[in-house]
């Protein structure tokens, strides 16, 4: 995703690169949780994953400011 953004637009600043990396990390983590949600629920890890996703989102928002 970051490569495509760099090709299609003006050069990215370091803050935007950090924000895109944080967004990509959050999306990957969300996708991992959704694809394995049955296992996550069976192991009782849903609260841990939700807490982790919330921390990733907060980091993303902070970097986007």
N, C-alpha and C positions, 0 to 999 in steps of 0.2 A: 504494500500500500504506500509506504514512504517513497519508494522508487518512482512509482507512478505520479505521486504528487510533485516530486522534484522535476520530472520531465514535463509535466503539463503546465507548470506555473513558473513564476519568477523564482530565483534562488531563495531557499528557505533560511530563515534566521535560526540561530541555535535554540531560541525559546520555542519556536514552532516545531522544530525537530523533536525536542524533548516532549512537547505536548502530543505529537503524533505517535511517538514511541509509547507513551503512557496509555493512549487510547487503544493502540494495537494490543498492548499487554492485557488491558481490561477485556477487550473483545475476545481474545484467545482464551482467557480464563473463563469467561461466560460460556463460550462455545464448548469448552471442555466439560464444564459442569452440566450443561444441557444434554450433551451426548451421553454422559454417564450418570444421568440423574437417578436412574433406578438404583445403581450401585451406591451413589452418594446417600440416598435416603436409607437404603438397607444398612449401611454402616453408621448411620446417624451423624453424617458429616455436613448435613445441610446448613446448620447454624454457622459452622466454621467457614464454609464456602461463602455464605452470605456476608459474613463479617469481612472476609478477605476481599470480596467484590466491592463492598462499601469503601474499604480503605483504598482500593485501586481507583475508584471513582473520585474520591476526595483528592487523591494525588493528581488525577487528571484535571480536575477543576482548578486546583491551585496552580498547576503549570499553565493552564489556559488563561490565566489572568494577566 
